[in-house]
């Protein structure tokens, strides 16, 4: 099939490459000329495991193309994916200007039937707005060209997006047109062979399904962080609690790891967007508001731990930071806990020596050059001359450190573990003070 994808960010690029990988002919359209030219050369703008070789192989095979020519894109594919960003507006609601701009672009150039697929994460009712935008442009052109609008939300995890796209758990299709459903089944047939993965529903239900999924996962995280905060005050160990409740199949182990808060491109903005959607229809989403509130508070835990250890005096302190991305296997720093920590440390007069396997360039792009931020080439180098160590992202490279080396390098023997990577008794056995999330202990100096 011939497919067009508007927007070559995380969602669009992964979806395009995976569709091309099973034999579809895909044209990707983006307004960023530099990004398009770089992709033609095989330069990938994001870090996502498995994406670079997939893109290169399909470009070389002639199945994956990149262009800034919107007219070419519209004329190419019967199926037109809209995969542009929906950043939060000032009030937290999703900003649809880019989605609607693409819809109008498609309407400007379409000459025969097109299936317009909302792949972006969009609020309930967006398909209606896309339909209206297309109808308006067609009316202005004085033409009557048939089209359908479909909701096809993505359920990709950054760091595992390629695998998720190649082997989806489910494929949600929002349409009430049997012919369009048939066409979408043809598109996704290569991913639907082992068992039925397509879930077909009305458009509004499909739009809500995406938000409901992300908000449910965010809720599990915030709930576990509430339990962790309670465990600290009760002298319980949240890791033992996690194992105790995770063994219940009704709860499960996924997304019940306490930590320093969630970030990234989805959970923060999707919770906010669903809250605003609820408020607009006169419903007070108390649980979702609390999920958001708990997460904001949780991102201050790392700074609070350091402040407690140093009796509130962080001026002049140098903090080693392991992990900058919001999660492992990505360079994405949107709403990352590391950013909250670093900015709080700088405001308190401290400096940061940081290392991350993939997010160093992104950190440089966000913060530029500043005297209180030094990006180090290795995790060991980040320790040199530092007063304390904070672990912010659970990259594999941080999971089994040399604690003797840490003790020798730090001016003050303390680890603030924002992801509960380490066993407190093991760490304290090396003479380090340990502060985790909900481990039944406050920061304390251990003699050794």
Secondary structure, DSSP 8 states (H G I E B T S, - for coil): -EEEEE--SHHHHHHHHHHHHTT-EEEEE-S-HHHHHHHHTT--SS--TTHHHHHHHHHHTTSEEEES-HHHHHHH-SEEEE-----B-TTSSB--HHHHHHHHHHHHH--S-EEEEE-S---TTHHHHHHHHHHHHHHHHT----EEEEE------TTSHHHHHHT-S-EEEE-S-HHHHHHHHHHHGGGSSSS--EEEE-HHHHHHHHHHHHHHHHHHHHHHHHHHHHHHHHT--HHHHHHHHHTSTTT-STT----S---SSSHHHHHHHHHHHHHHTT---HHHHHHHHHHHHHTTHHHHHHHHHTTT--TT-EEEEE--SSSTT----TT-HHHHHHHHHHHTT-EEEEE-SS-HHHHHHHH-S-TTEEE-SSHHHHHTT-SEEEE-S--GGGTT--HHHHHHH-SS-EEEETT--S-HHHHHHTT-EEE-SSSS--------
